[in-house]
Amino acid sequence: MAKSADQSAAAGCVRADQELCAARSRGSETASRKPGRILVVDDERGMREGCRRILAPEGHQVTLAESAEEALRVFAPGTQDLALIDLKMPGMSGLDLLARLRELDPELVCVMITAYATIDTAVQATKSGGYDYLAKPFTPDELLLVVEKALERRWLILEAAELREQAERSLLLVSTEQSRTRTIIQSMADGVLVTNREGYVVLYNPALLRLLAIKNRLPSLGQPPSPDLFPTELVGWMEQALAGGETTMAAHELAGGPTSLAANIALVRDEAGEPLGVVAVLQDITALKSLQQAMGDFVSMVAHELRSPLGAIAQYLDVLRAGIVSDPERMNQILSRCRERIGALSQLVRDLLDFSVLHRTTERSVAPLDLAEVVSETVELMAPQAAERQVTVTADLREDLPRVEADRAEMGRLFTNLIANAIKYSREGGAVRITSRLTDGYLALEVSDTGLGIAPAAISRLGEAFFRVKTTETSQITGTGLGLSICKQIIAAHDGHLEIESEEGKGSTFRVLLPRKGTVSHLPSKEHDHG
Amino acid sequence: MGDAAGRLILIVEDDADTADSVQLVLEKEGYRAITAPTAQEGLEKVRGSRPDLVLLDVMMPAGTEGFQFVWSLRQDEDPALRDTPIIVLTAIHQTTPLRLYPDQSDGTYSPNEFLPVQGFLDKPVAFDKLLSQVRQGLGGEAAPSDRG
């Protein structure tokens, strides 16, 4: 029986072969059609091979199976686009295979091949999930037409699935995006407050609560901002933005409280340009404000420091111009004073430059440094100034002075300033000594003088920019009031400390404590004995 | 010029050179002049030397030192010292909200709002203005002030 079926199929195939060329020539118009992966399940070998001969030249990938069982062995979901299934096969029937395959791959399109095309079998096949049926014997054209239709169906199914997947993916994206935005707003350092077009609170973040010091009660969403929690100014600005329809970002400064806040208010519009609500972003500008304040103070101090010597010079020149002084010696003395004051102004400018460089310097060329060398060089450099005031300067440093990690140029400037101060504030015939000591983790270098000394009240102010000790005795000493301030900065940059001891009328000691190599992070306790 | 002879003027000024040039100008004009670099020394010299007029720099190192000098002197037990004319040397009236002297056009003022002094001079000092202010302070026409 199988044999006769084979023969009839073969006969059919011959007919099919005859028409193959015709089909191919017509196929040119379908050449652009997308080829599919087709599984042919038929117990008749001639049928299987015939199908392959017709389908393969069209570009289709054809897999053959001689029974339902074999078909199930080779089939895996997603590997086939279309299955052509013989309805009547020994073993598992075509209908059962159809059901199995549809179960395995619901998107697989199945076409039943039947020798007895009756309404009955057709109905049965489509009921079981078959898409179409093909009656034996069939021409290549008929096969190709059915296959084409079935594959179109398949592509539609796949396209729909793809669309469905895309929609699901973008939904997922949207929800991820929302949670990401929420996370960003929640972790921002700036405070965020959003009100809707009714002026009701719709969103705020923890930073807002922190900046506005809202602690005990949380703002209610969907309510107008409570005047107990929010500054009236802020609420007012947000209302104004909504009422005024101003889209431009407006910056305001919130007054009061220990922290200075800047509020940026922006109206948000939808695509149609209708106001959606208002976003306020609050920033802590306390540091900025104090920086501005410090800068303003510094500038006015500099201006004051410039005004005094300039005024003195101008008045002296007026005295000379008006012929008030006629004694040549007195005239000379006035001119030298003017020259000195101008020298001091130049020094002030130099110090200001040092000062600004030190403020900006983040990179120092720090290397193990022999301070004994730096100190003796400095002493040599200061010799003319010392000689002029008849002050003896001696460096008496330990032989085993350990090296310190320091910037050579800055250490030079530090000791120049300290030794110059000691000479300036010495009496004629005085003595300046530089000595060294080792303390726990620190190297101490002391610059001591037998000079005028400093009143206790003034000691604490030494090192403030432009502070100078003023007494009758110091009135002729020129200085910028920046020298010690620069020293303090240099010492601080090297993790060190400056200690000042002084007794009025007897002299002062300026002690520089620098961490010894390898102990940089070690800080001495307050009780630490330096004496 | 003749009026100047023998009149003693105290210059309270922390800048020695500025004080020196003012002293030279005054001495050339026939005044006697002494100087003090701090408000404290200034008060001591007022009591010790009893000057006829004080030229006072208000912007001394401690900031308000000059103002303290004025209030201390105006509260002195000795009525003669209390009324010593003071002329303030400064440019401060341009930069501070504190008005040092009542407006000439406006007679109404609160005594505490104004520094009870006889006049003020910009620094650097123009010598002709300095001398005319000093003459005025020494008893020419009286400048409006609250000396209650």
Interface residues (C-beta under 8 A of the other chain):
Chain A: H304 R307 S308 P309 L310 G311 A312 I313 A314 Q315 Y316 D318 V319 A322 I324 V325 I334 R337 R341 R468 K470 T471 T472 S475 Q476
Chain B: D14 D15 A16 D17 T18 D20 S21 V22 L24 V25 K28 P37 T38 E41 M59 M60 P61 A91 K123 P124 V125 F127
